Amino acid sequence: MKNKFQVVIPQRVREQVGVAIGDVLEARAVNGKIIFEPKSIVDRGIAEGLEDIRNGRVHGPYRSTKEAMKAFQDRTAALSKRPKRTAS
């Protein structure tokens, strides 16, 4: 256990379970043991979406699909006009 309550999962265990960097794990207590359970990609997407909302990275609300698509197209067009970043 590290000072910020971080836990290192041994490589062989990660490989057996198939978890990788960026995966979401759910932790729960069962009979005095801590159980970590990998969550599905859908769960990860929901977690990332909720994090976006908490950090104010949202668009809308939109009154219709047409309005949402127009906003998406406008944003995409604006982003495509920005200069490309180059690796340092």
Secondary structure, 3 states (H helix, E strand, C coil): CCCCCCCCCCHHHHHHHCCCCCCCEEEEEECCEEEEEECCHHHHHHHHHHHHHHCCCCCCCCCCHHHHHHHHHHHHHHHHHCCCCCCC
